[in-house]
């Protein structure tokens, strides 16, 4: 009986620690992804002379061509609607 109780306590502690580690790792991964996306957005060249008109942005595929590839990939996994992806 004592052996089973010790095993239960050890297993409970292991699973509890594992859940905390997973949450911390998940947050670290999301923050790292945000930092990568932010760096790509800042690095992207832009000019007021080359900025597309609102008519051009009505075509969602054309609008998504302006978005960095990594951000497009992120949005593909986060948002279902192409219109919403282009709007973001």
C-alpha positions in Angstrom: 0.0 0.0 0.0 2.8 2.4 0.9 4.6 1.6 -2.3 1.5 2.4 -4.4 1.1 5.7 -2.6 4.7 6.7 -3.2 4.4 5.7 -6.8 1.2 7.8 -7.1 2.9 10.9 -5.5 6.0 10.6 -7.8 3.8 10.2 -10.9 1.5 13.0 -9.9 4.5 15.3 -9.4 6.1 14.3 -12.7 2.9 15.0 -14.6 2.4 18.3 -12.8 5.9 19.4 -13.6 5.6 18.3 -17.2 2.4 20.4 -17.7 4.2 23.4 -16.3 7.2 22.8 -18.6 4.9 22.4 -21.7 3.2 25.7 -20.9 6.5 27.5 -20.4 7.9 26.0 -23.6 4.8 26.8 -25.6 4.9 30.4 -24.5 8.6 30.7 -25.3 7.9 29.2 -28.8 5.1 31.7 -29.4 7.2 34.7 -28.3 10.1 33.5 -30.5 7.8 33.2 -33.5 6.4 36.7 -32.8 9.9 38.1 -32.7 10.8 36.4 -36.0 7.7 37.8 -37.7 8.4 41.2 -36.2 11.9 41.2 -37.6 10.7 40.1 -41.1 8.1 42.9 -41.1 10.6 45.5 -40.1 13.1 44.2 -42.7 10.6 44.4 -45.5 11.2 47.3 -47.8 8.3 49.6 -48.5 7.7 52.8 -50.4 4.7 55.1 -50.7 5.3 55.2 -54.4 4.9 51.4 -54.7 2.0 50.9 -52.3 -1.0 49.2 -54.0 -4.3 50.9 -54.2 -7.4 49.8 -52.3 -8.8 48.4 -55.6 -5.7 46.1 -55.9 -6.2 44.9 -52.3 -9.7 43.7 -53.1 -8.0 40.7 -54.8 -7.0 38.7 -51.7 -4.2 36.8 -53.5 -2.7 40.1 -54.7 -2.9 41.4 -51.1 -1.3 38.3 -49.7 1.7 38.8 -52.1 2.7 41.8 -50.0 2.8 39.8 -46.8 6.2 38.1 -45.9 6.2 34.4 -46.6 6.7 33.4 -42.9 3.7 35.6 -41.8 1.6 34.0 -44.6 2.5 30.6 -43.3 1.6 31.6 -39.7 -1.7 33.1 -40.8 -2.5 29.9 -42.8 -2.4 27.9 -39.6 -4.2 30.5 -37.5 -7.0 31.9 -39.7 -9.3 30.1 -42.1 -10.7 32.9 -44.2 -8.5 34.3 -47.0 -10.2 37.7 -46.7 -9.3 37.8 -43.0 -5.7 36.7 -43.7 -5.3 39.6 -46.2 -6.9 42.0 -43.8 -4.6 41.1 -41.0 
